[in-house]
Amino acid sequence: MSTLRQFFTVLLLSFSLLGLAACSVTSGQKSPGEFVDDSLITTQVKAAFVRDSEIRAFEINVETYKGVVQLSGFVSSSSSASRAVAIARQVNGVKAVRNDMQIR
């Protein structure tokens, strides 16, 4: 009975360590907290675009990675692109803004 108990103890410990290893963050990946922060930033930037009458919010794609916001898509003028960048920079938590928008 003692051997069987040791076997199950080792088995349980092995599964526990495997579970911890699966949940760990490796280099280059976001932690769960960073994922939530980035999602919140993306949502706030999109909401700010919707509130602005000069920006066509649904033409601009917003992605955030570790606080860096990337704007892509098509805009009607360079002033619209500049305005979108300025609005994104004003959102709390934004570290930088990459402008990959194109003018059509």
C-alpha positions in Angstrom: 0.0 0.0 0.0 2.9 2.4 0.7 4.3 1.9 -2.7 1.0 2.6 -4.3 0.7 5.8 -2.3 4.2 6.9 -3.3 3.3 6.2 -6.9 0.2 8.4 -6.8 2.1 11.1 -4.9 4.8 11.2 -7.6 2.1 11.1 -10.3 0.2 14.0 -8.8 3.4 16.0 -8.3 4.4 15.4 -11.9 1.0 16.6 -13.2 1.2 19.7 -11.0 4.7 20.6 -12.3 3.5 20.0 -15.9 0.6 22.3 -15.3 2.8 25.0 -13.9 5.2 24.7 -16.8 2.4 25.1 -19.2 1.2 28.3 -17.6 4.6 30.0 -17.5 5.3 32.8 -19.8 8.2 32.4 -22.1 10.3 35.1 -23.7 8.4 37.2 -26.2 4.9 36.3 -24.9 2.5 38.5 -23.0 1.6 37.7 -19.4 -2.2 37.5 -18.7 -2.0 41.0 -17.1 -0.3 42.5 -20.2 -2.9 40.9 -22.4 -5.7 42.5 -20.4 -3.9 45.9 -20.4 -3.4 45.7 -24.2 -7.0 44.8 -24.8 -8.2 47.7 -22.6 -5.9 50.1 -24.5 -7.2 48.8 -27.9 -10.8 49.3 -26.7 -10.1 52.8 -25.4 -8.4 53.9 -28.6 -11.3 52.5 -30.8 -13.8 54.2 -28.5 -11.9 57.5 -28.8 -12.0 57.2 -32.6 -15.8 56.6 -32.5 -16.4 59.7 -30.4 -14.4 61.9 -32.8 -16.4 63.3 -35.7 -13.5 63.6 -38.0 -12.2 60.0 -37.8 -13.9 57.1 -39.7 -13.3 54.7 -36.8 -14.2 51.6 -38.7 -11.6 52.1 -41.4 -8.7 52.1 -38.9 -7.4 48.8 -37.4 -6.0 49.1 -33.9 -3.6 46.5 -32.4 -1.7 46.8 -29.1 1.3 44.9 -28.0 2.9 45.7 -24.6 1.5 49.3 -24.7 2.6 50.0 -28.3 -0.4 50.8 -30.5 -0.3 50.0 -34.2 -2.7 51.8 -36.5 -3.4 50.4 -39.9 -6.0 50.7 -42.6 -6.9 53.4 -45.0 -7.7 57.1 -44.3 -8.9 59.9 -46.6 -6.2 62.4 -45.8 -2.9 62.9 -44.0 -4.6 65.1 -41.5 -7.0 62.2 -40.6 -4.0 60.0 -40.0 -2.3 62.6 -37.9 -5.4 63.1 -35.9 -5.8 59.4 -35.3 -2.2 59.2 -34.0 -2.7 62.2 -31.7 -5.9 60.6 -30.3 -4.2 57.3 -29.7 -1.3 58.9 -27.9 -3.7 60.5 -25.4 -5.1 57.2 -24.2 -3.7 56.1 -20.8 -1.2 53.3 -21.0 0.0 54.0 -24.5 3.8 53.9 -24.7 4.1 54.6 -28.4 2.0 54.7 -31.6 3.1 53.1 -34.9 1.4 54.7 -37.9 0.9 52.1 -40.7 -2.1 53.8 -42.2 -2.3 54.5 -45.9 -4.0 57.4 -47.6 -6.4 56.7 -50.4 
